[in-house]
Amino acid sequence: MTTEATSRHPHSQSQSRHRILRRIGTFISYAGLSLIALLFLFPFFWMVSNAVRSNTEVLAVPVRILPEEYQWGNFVEALVSLPFGTFLMNSFIVACGVTGIVLVVSCLSAYAFARLRFPGREVLLLTYLSTLMIPQVMLVIPLFLVVSKLGWINTYHGMILPVAFSSFGTFLLRQFILGIPKDLDEAAMMDGASRLRILITVIVPLAMPAIGLLSLFTFIAQWKSFLWPLIATSGLDKATLPLGLTLFQTQQGTSWNYIMAGATISMVPGVVLAIVLQRVIYRGITVGSGFGGR
Amino acid sequence: MSESAVAEIGLRPAQPRRLLKPETQTAMLFLLPSFLGFMIFMALPILASLALSFTNWQLLTTPSFVGFQNYIKLFTVDPAFYTILGNTLFFAVEYLAVNIIVSLTLAVWISSLKRGKAIFRVIFFLPTFTPTIAASVVWLLIFTPDGLADSVIRWLGLGLPNFLLSSSWAMQAVVLVTLWANVGYNVVMFNAALDLVPKHYLEAAMIDGAGPWRRFWRIRLPLISPTVFFATVMTAITSLQVFDEIFAMTRGGPGSATATLGFAIYQKGFTNFQMGYASALAWVMFVMIMGLTILQFHMQRKWVHYDD
């Protein structure tokens, strides 16, 4: 990250010039990426910066980068004025429930599509994939009819099951499994391992990066989800965080500062999960890449 | 895809024909959970939505069968339809191109670093954790008249209008916000794929005198092409459906400058309660998405490499 103006080592001149150029290159690389990263982070700064202002100061002209008066109490106010604890718990239950089902179901089906031969495989796979193209906004009405017929409105399973069978996970894991050498399966099969055993002991550990990625994507998609929870719930007792955030928009006006405070709070679990899972995703990849001399 | 299946069959000795091979039975067992869920929560609602598209249904009344009337009305009577179609395609093409270029660049850039990869990955992934409602409100605040964006534009002397009030710039604001909110998915995915590229391939190329540019085009890109393909297909599918950002930021405006199919479906269905007409629009969107996906699957033979 640092550059040395001159090289005092008695190497040949071209070698030291080469090293200096490389250091400058590294410095520019870090500086450029850091600048982009800062621009990327700016909206978050803006979110927090407006979360601690009074509502009138949020909309004041001219724009001030930092608040004139810090109202840290907005965070407490946002948490207390609505049952935020319940919203957090509901979001957590729904997101974890969906992620759990998606992982089990996708591992099984992705393995079947990637490794097993059966009549109609290609057709069934294409049928699964084509459902990814179905506009979500349109599925919501028929899904509501199904869920209300089953009497599942305002229940956790009513919020979880209808969104837990997307073929996204099947497609993602299948693509990764296709990249795992087949010799490994065949070696295990020679040893008399069943398909389920091969899946659990050979494929799943190697596909850990993809599985981590899928867990992260699924959890976060559910954590953010708005439309389905809105339709599948009928009261505050099952409302999730995004639904809670909209409650700051009332007929009396929008509490921008509380929305910003609520949004800041709602990001915390996702960030924690990402930091934890990123270890799984990338450590797994290092193990995988050292494997079998692909 | 079909190529690999053929190769696989060729390698194995012919097996005696039975009604259901053990492998088929295993496959059926493995697919059972996803198939059940698929039928109840996907196939059934999809068929219902198709049926609805041939009806006139005002949500509270009983649906009445009208044949192809909704579709005919779409293509011949509705004056807004072709504008909406144009907006949708414009957004999808621009967003897809920008997203893939930006995410690949960032992923390659990050993977070239010796230290601090994790920090950058988390930073670019951060917006994807933000509930869309919250993210959109933040950007709405940034783009508000006399707000931050206007101040920056004035300070830089760019002479641009307020993005959300200008019919020619509003869509660019939507592209920007959607990119900010979603580019992290592809960055992380490409990063994961790039880290899987065996080091010795790159070292061998370096010894052969290949520069960074050549190493990217000849080694890295071909090796991560299945992941790039996956990302391109998924991004195309989601970008044709764009709704959240438009709903939260522009409501299709100003005028109909940012009205896309996703927004029109919502508007017809949930504001005007024309469920039949909205379903017909949704099926038009489905056909568009399917067409694009088939095209991508067709083109993948030219540039996607599978390690078989």
Interface residues (C-beta under 8 A of the other chain):
Chain A: T26 S29 Y30 G32 L33 I36 A37 F40 L41 P43 F44 W46 M47 N50 V58 L59 V61 P62 V63 V104 V105 S106 L108 S109 Y111 A112 L116 R117 F118 P119 R121 E122 L124 Y128 L129 S130 T131 L132 M133 I134 P135 Q136 V137 M138 L139 I141 P142 L143 L145 V146 L161 P162 V163 A164 F165 S167 F168 T170 F171 L172 Q175 L178 G179 P181 R195 P209 A210 L213 F217 I220 W223 K224 F226 L241 P242 L245 T246 W256 I259 M260 G262 A263 S266 M267 G270 V271 A274 I275 Q278 I281 Y282 I285 T286 G288 S289 G293 R294
Chain B: M1 S2 S4 A5 E8 I9 K21 E23 T24 T26 A27 M28 F30 L31 P33 S34 F35 G37 F38 I40 F41 M42 L44 P45 I46 A48 S49 L52 L106 W109 I110 S112 L113 K114 G116 K117 A118 F120 R121 V122 I123 F124 F125 L126 P127 T128 F129 T130 P131 T132 I133 A134 A135 V137 V138 W139 L141 I142 T144 D146 G147 L148 S151 W180 Y185 V188 M189 A192 D195 L196 V197 P198 K199 P226 T227 F230 M234 I237 Q241 F243 D244 L261 G262 I265 Y266 G269 M275 A278 S279 A282 M285 F286 I289 M290 T293 Y306 D307 D308
